[in-house]
C-alpha cells in the first residue's frame, strides 16, 4: 500500500476516540443509574477506567514488543496460543463489532424518535437499512476515505459532550448527586443493594463505553509506522476517560436518579435544564446521531478488517481476502453488513431501550474473550522477553480485569456468546480444509467444550431457565 494511503498518528487517535465515544457515553447515565447510585458510579468509573488502562498498556506493550504482528488483537492470540485460539479471538471480535453496530442503530432511532415523534417501526427499519448500505458504499471507497470522515465526525460529537460538562456544571447540585443510603438502596428503584453489587452491575456499561481501545492495533497494518500505534492507543484512552468521568458525574448532579432512569436521552435532558434549554437538548440529540454514525463508520471498517487479516494468515477461509481497487475488503464487508441487516429487525421491537441493553451486553461479552487472550499473551511475552516487574504486573491485572467483567456481565450473556462462538467452528473447519491441515486433538477438545456449552445454553433458553 502506498505511503500516502497509510494512517498517521492523528487519524489513528481520531479512530480510537471515535470508536470509543459513541452511544455508550451518551446513554450511560440512564444505563448506570438503574444499577448503581452516583457515589458508586464514581467507584465503578475508577475501577473500570483502571482496568481499561491496563488493557491499553497491554496493547501498547505488544505493539512495541511485537510490531511484526500486524492485525493486533487477532494475531496476538494466534501467536501465543495457536490457530484455533487465534481464530476464536478474531471471530469474537468480529461478532462484537457488528453486534455493537446493531446496538448503535437501535440507539440512533431511539434518539431520532425523540426528535420527530415516534415513527413506525417499519419506517425506522427502512431508514436504518438505507443508512447501513450508504456507509457500506463509503467503506468500499477505501480505508483512508472512511478514516477522514470518521475524524470529522469525532470532532463534531465531542462538542455537545463538552457543552454538557460546561453548562451542566453551572447548575450541578451536590444534594442531587449525594443520594442518601447510597450503600444499601438504589435511589432509582428503591431496591436493596450493596456497593459491590452496584459496581459489578455497572461494569458491562463502563466497558461498553471503552470498547474501541484496541482500534489502533487492529488497523496497525494500515499505520504509517508501528511505533505510533501504542502512542495512539494511550492518547485515545486519556481523552475518553477524562471526558467520560466529567459527563456522567455532571448528569447525575443535575437530574435526580429516578428521572434519569426513565430518560430516553439523558444528556439532552441535562442541557434542557440549563440556560440554553431546548436548543441545547436539540444539539445533544443531533450530536448523538452524528456520534453514532461516526462509530458505525469506524466499526464497520474494523469488523471487516479482522476476517480479512485472519484470512491472510490462513485462519479464516480465503473468501474473506477479496479486495477491490481501493483496498476495501469486499466479501468481509458484504457479510458483515448482511448480518447487520438481518439483526436490524430488532428495530421492529417496541421496547428499544431493552433491545439496546441486551445487544450491547452480548457485544461486550463477545469482545471480552479476545481482550482476555491478548492479556494472557502479554503475560507470556513479558516472561519470555524478560521484561520488568511493571509489564508483568500490568499484564496480569489486565487478565484479572477481563475475567472480572465477564463475571460481572453475567452467565446469560456469556452463554449467548458461547452459542455464537460455536457457529464459528464450522467457519474454522472450512479454513483448515482449504489448507489441507488436520485438526489437532487439543483443537477437537476445545471445539467439543464450546459445542457442549452452546447446547446447554440453548436448552436453558428453550425451557425458560435463562431469559435475555
N, C-alpha and C positions, 0 to 999 in steps of 0.2 A: 504493500500500500504506500502510496506516495506520501512524503513528509507533510505536505500541506493538508492532507486529509486526516492526519492524526489529531487526537485530542490533547490540548495543553492543560496546564495546571488550572487555569481559570474555568475552562469548560468542565474539567473533572470535578472541581469543587462545586460548580453550579449543578452538575448532575447529581452529586452526593446530597447536597442540600435540597435540591428539587425532588429527589427520590424520597427523602425523609419527610420533608414538610408537605403534608398533603391533608387528606381528610382526617387523619388521626388527631392532629393538634387542634383543628377547628372544632371537632366534635368531642374532644377529650373531656372537657368539663362535665358534660352530660354523662359520658361513658364512665367516668371515675366517681362522680358524686353518689351514684347508686350503690357503690361498693365500698367507698371509704369517705370518711369525713375530711374536711380541708387539712386539718393538722396531720392526719395520717397520709394524705396525698403528698404532703411535703416529704415525709419519710420515704414514701414509695418512689418519688422522683429521685431522691438521693440514692436509694438502693438500685433503682433501675438505671439511673444515669451512670453510677459507678460500674455496674455490670456491663453496660454498653461500652463504657470507656475501656474496660478490659478487652472486650471484643475488638474494639478499634485498634488497641495496641497490638493485639494478636495479628490483625490484618496488616498493620504497619510492619511488624517484625517479619512476617512471612514474605511481604512484598520486597523487603530489603534483603533478607537472607536467601530467598528462593526466587529471584527476579525472572528466572527462566520459565517458571510455572505460570505462564500467561493463562488467563481464564479464572484465576483466583480460587473462589470457593469450591469449585468442582475439582480442579487439578490438585488442590491440597489434599482432599480426601483420597483421590486416586493414587497419588504419590505415596501417601502414608499408609494406606490400608488395602490397596488393590483395586482391581477393575470393578467388582460388584459394589463395593462400598462407595467408590467414586461415582458410579452410575446413580446410586441412590441419593447421593448429595446433589448431583445435577438434576435428577428427577424431582426431588423435594423442593429445590429452589425454583424450578420451573413451575411446579404446581402452585407454590406460594405466590409467585409473581402474577400468574393470570387469575388466580382466585382473588388476589388483592385488587386486581383491576375490576373484577365484578363488584367488589365492595365499593370501589371508587364510583362506579356508575350508579349504584344504588344511592349513594350519598349525594351525588350531583343532582339527581332528580328529586330527592327528598328536599334539597335546598331550592331547586327550581320551582317546586310546588309551593314553597313558602313565598316565592316572589310573585307568581302569576295565579295562585289559587290551585287547588287540587286538579290535576289533569287526569284524563282517563289513563288507566294503566297501559292500555293498548297504544295510546299516543306516546307515552313515556318509552315504551319498548321500541317503537319505530324510530323515535328521535335518538335514543341510545344506540341503536343499530347503525344509524347514519353517521353518528359521531365516531363509533368504533371503526368503520371502514374508511372514514375520512382520515383518521390517524394512521390506519394501515397504509393508505396512499403516501402519507408523509414519510413513514418508515421505509417504504420502497424507494424513496428518493435518496436514501443513504444515511449512515450514522452521523456524519458531520452536520447535515441539514437538521436532523432531529435534535442534535446537541445544541445548536444555536437557538432553535425555537424554545427548547427547554430552559435555556439560560434567560431568555426574555420572560418566560412565564415565572421563573424563580424570583426575579426582581419584582414582578407585578404582585405576587402573592405575599411577599414579605411586608409590603406597605400596609395592608389592612391589619396585619398582626401587630405591627408597631403602633398603629393607631389605637388598637385595643389596650395596649400597655400604657401609652401616654395619657389617653383620655380616661381610661378606666382607673388608673392610679389616683387621678384627681378626685374621684368620688369613692375611693376604697374605704370600706368600713370594717374596722377590726372586730367589731361586735358581730358582724355577719360571718366573718372568716372564723373567728374563735367560737365554734359551737360548743354548747355545754355537753357534758358527759360524753365527750368525743371518743373516749377509750372503750366505752361499753354499749353505746347505742348509735345507730346510724341516723343522722339528722334528716336524711331524705325520706326514710321509710319508717323509722321508729323501731326497726328490728334490733335485737341484741347482737352484740359483736365483740370482737377483741381487736387490738392493734395488729396482731399477727394476721388475723383473718382479713382485715382491711387491706394491709399491704399485699398480701397474697392475691386478693381479688383484683387489685389494681395492676398487677404485673403484666397481664396479657395486653391491656390497653397501652401501657407505657412502652412495651417492646414494639407494639404495632406502630406507635409514633416514630420509633427509631429505625424500623426496617428500611434498609437502603444504605446502612452504614458501610456495607461491603461493595456498593455500586462501583466505586473506582477500581477495585480489584477485579471485578467481573469483566470490566472493559479494559483491563490492563494491556491486552494485546493491541488495542487501538490507541494507547497512550504514546505521546512523543518520546517519553523516557520512563523506564520502570522506577527511577528514583523519585519521581513526583507522585507516584500512586499512593504511597504511605502518607506523604505530606497532605495530599488532597483529602484523605480519609480523616485525619486528625482535625484539620481545619473545618471540615464539614460537621464533625461531631460537636466541636466547641460552639460554633454558630447556632446550631439547632438546640443544644442543651440549654444555653442561656435563654434563648427565645421561648422555649417550651416552659421553663420554670416560671418566667415572668407572666406568660399568657395565662396559664392555669391558675396561678396564685391570684392574679388580678380578677379573673372571672368569679372565683369563689369568695372574693371580698366585696363584690358588687351585687351579686344576685344570691338570694337565700338558697339553701340546699334543696328544699322541696321544689321551688320554682325552677332551679337549674336542672333537676332530674327530669322534669317534664318538658324541657325546651327542645324544640326541633332544630334551632340554630342558636346555640348558646352565646357565641361571640357576637352575633348580630344583636342579641338581647342586651349584651353588655354595652355596646355603643349606643343602642337606642335609649339607654338610661343616662347617657352623658349629654353634654351641652349640644352636641351635633345631632342628637336624636335620630330620626328615621333615615336621614341621609347617611349617617354612619352605619346603620343597620344594612342599608342597601349596598354600601361599599363592601362590607364584610361578606355578604352573600355573593356578590359578584366576584370578590376576591377568592372565596372558597371554590367557586366553579372554575375560575382560572387556575387555581392551585391544583385542583383535581385533574383538569385537562393536561396541565404540565406533568403531573405524576404519571398519567396514562402514557404520555409520550415517552417518558423515561422507562417505565416498567414494561411496556410492550417491547421496547428495544432490548431491555435486559432479559426479559423472558425468552425472546427469540435467540439471543446470543448464546445462552447456556447449551441448548441442544446442538447448536452449530459447533461450538468448541468441543463438546463431548464427542460428536460425530467425527471431527477431525482426528481425535485421539483414538478412534475405533471403539469407544464405549457405547455410543448410540448408532443406530442404523445410518448408512451413507445417505439416505434420503434427505436428512437434515442438513447436508453440506451444500446444497444447491444455493448459489448466489446469482444475483443479476449484475448488470454492468456497473451499478452504483455500490456494489458490495453488500447489499441488503440480503439477509438470509430468507430467501423466498419461501421455501417449504415450511421452515420453522415458524415464520410469521403467519403463514396461512393456517397452520394447525392451531397455533396459539389463539389467533383471533376467531377461528371457527369454534373452538371450545368456549371461548368467552361469549360468543354469540348465543350458544345454547344456554349457558348459565344466566344470560340476561333475562331469561324467562322469570327469574326471581323478582323482576320489576312488576310482574303481574300480581304479586302478593300484596295484600292490603297493609300489612304491618312492616313498613320499610325499615324502621329502626331495629326491629327484631331480626329481620333478614340481614341487615348490615352487621349487627353484632356477631351472628353465627358465622357468616362468611369470613369476617376479618380474624376471628379466633381460630378457625380452621387454617387459614392462610398463615397465621403466626406460628401455629404448631408445626406446619409443614416445613417452615424455614428453620425452626429450632434444631432439627436434625443436622442439616448442613453446618449450622453455627457450631454445634457440639463437635462434629467431626473435624472442622477446621481448628478448633481449640485443642482437641486431642492431638492433632498433627503438630500444632505449635509446641506442645509438651515434648513430643518426640524430637522435634528439631532442636529445641533448647537443650535437651540432654545429649543428642548426637553431636552438636556443634560446640558443646562445652560452654554455653552461654552463661551469663552471670545469674545471680540469685533472682534479680528483678524479673528477667524474662521467664524464668521457671515459675515463679510465684504468680505472675500475671496470667500465664497460660493455664495454670491450674485453677485460678479463680474464675477465668472465663469459662472453663468446663463446669465448675460448680454453679455459676450463674445460669448457664444454659439448661442444666438439669433442674434447677430450682424453678425456672419459668415453665418448663414442660410440666412439672408437678403442679404449679400454680394455675395454669390454664385449665387443667382438669382431664380426667380419663376419657370423657366422651369425645373431646376434640382430638385427643391422641389416638383414640380408636378409629375415628373417622379418617385421620391422616394415614393410619396403617392400611385402611382399605384402599386409599388412593396410591400408596406405595406398592401395594400388591399388584395393582394393574400394571405398574411399570415393569414387573418381572417379565412379562411377555415381550415388551419392547427390548429389554436387555438380551433375552434369548435370541431374538432376531439378529441383534448386532453380533452376538457370538457366532451364530450360524454363518453370517456373511464372511467372517474371518476364519471359518473352519476351525474354531477353537472349542475345546471340550470344557464343559462346566465342571469346576473342581468340587470336591466333596464339601469343603467349607462353604462354597457358594450355595450348594444344594441345601445345606443345613440352614443357612441364612434365609434362603427362599422359603423353605418349609416353615420356619418360625414366623415369617411375615404373613404367609398364607393362613396359618392357623389363627394368628391374631386377627386377621381380616374376617375370617369366617365366624369367629366368636363374636366380633363386634356386630356383624350383620345379623346374627341370631338375636343378640341383645336388643338391637334396634327393632327387629321384627316382632319380638314379644313385648316390647314396650318397657323393658327394664332400663333402657337408656333413651333419652329423648333430647334432640338438639333444640 
